[in-house]
Amino acid sequence: MLIDGIEDTQWGIDVSDQDRMAVEQQGVIADGTNEHLGASDGGIVLMRRMMRDSLAAVAADRDPLFIIRDPAKQIVEFRQHSTMMAQKQEGVSYAMADVAGEPALAK
């Protein structure tokens, strides 16, 4: 497919081939016992803790984190802390809370 005379691929490689390459080039599974995590790896530590907590919940016959089975409670609000990000475009529906914290209504 051509867009403005340029082929719709990155580096001339089809998108599906790029995805396959990203997976295949990761190599073997790393040995986590030799890791030396630093202060900047806090997100990795947090993600692993959340995964362990979720697995423990499933083992105890409870729902893992972020599973909400009651449809009435499945409303997720993305609060905006910046007034610039709260600007809305006419004719667009936003499913997030506005700056005042009130749920946005779908238009």
C-alpha positions in Angstrom: 0.0 0.0 0.0 1.3 3.4 -0.9 0.8 6.5 1.3 1.9 9.8 -0.3 4.1 7.8 -2.6 5.8 5.9 0.2 5.3 2.2 0.8 3.4 1.5 4.1 6.2 -0.5 5.7 9.0 0.4 8.1 12.5 -0.1 6.6 10.8 -2.0 3.7 9.8 -4.8 6.1 6.2 -5.9 6.3 4.5 -5.1 9.7 3.8 -8.8 10.5 7.5 -9.6 9.8 8.5 -6.8 12.2 6.4 -8.3 15.0 7.8 -11.8 14.4 11.3 -10.3 14.4 10.7 -8.5 17.7 9.6 -11.8 19.3 12.3 -14.0 17.8 15.2 -11.6 18.5 14.6 -11.6 22.3 16.7 -14.8 22.6 16.6 -17.3 25.4 14.8 -16.6 28.7 17.1 -14.7 31.0 18.3 -16.2 34.3 16.5 -14.0 36.8 18.7 -15.3 39.7 21.6 -13.3 38.1 19.7 -10.0 37.9 21.0 -6.9 39.5 18.0 -4.6 39.6 18.6 -0.9 40.3 16.5 2.0 41.5 15.2 2.7 38.0 13.8 -0.9 37.8 11.0 -0.1 40.3 8.4 -0.7 37.7 9.7 -4.2 37.0 9.6 -5.0 40.8 6.1 -3.6 41.1 4.8 -5.6 38.1 6.3 -8.8 39.4 4.8 -8.2 42.9 1.4 -7.6 41.3 1.7 -10.8 39.3 2.7 -12.8 42.4 -0.3 -11.3 44.3 -2.6 -12.1 41.5 -1.3 -15.7 41.2 -1.7 -16.1 45.0 -5.3 -14.8 44.8 -6.2 -17.3 42.0 -4.6 -20.1 44.1 -6.8 -19.0 47.0 -9.9 -19.2 44.7 -10.2 -15.4 44.5 -10.2 -13.0 41.6 -6.8 -11.6 40.5 -6.1 -7.9 40.6 -8.1 -5.7 38.2 -10.8 -8.4 37.6 -14.2 -6.8 38.3 -17.1 -9.2 37.7 -19.9 -6.8 38.7 -20.8 -4.9 35.5 -22.0 -2.0 37.6 -18.5 -1.5 39.0 -16.6 -1.9 35.7 -16.4 1.9 35.1 -12.8 2.9 34.7 -12.0 6.6 35.1 -8.9 8.1 33.6 -8.5 11.3 35.6 -6.8 14.2 33.9 -4.5 16.3 36.0 -3.6 18.8 33.3 -6.1 21.4 32.1 -4.4 21.2 28.6 -5.3 17.5 28.4 -8.9 18.2 29.5 -9.7 20.1 26.3 -12.4 18.5 24.4 -13.1 18.4 20.7 -16.7 18.9 19.5 -18.4 15.8 18.3 -16.0 13.4 20.1 -17.2 11.1 23.0 -14.8 10.8 26.0 -15.2 7.9 28.4 -13.1 9.4 31.2 -13.6 11.7 34.2 -13.2 15.4 33.6 -11.0 17.7 35.6 -13.7 18.2 38.3 -13.8 14.5 38.9 -17.3 14.0 37.5 -17.7 11.0 35.1 -18.0 12.2 31.5 -21.2 11.3 29.8 -21.1 9.6 26.4 -22.5 11.9 23.7 
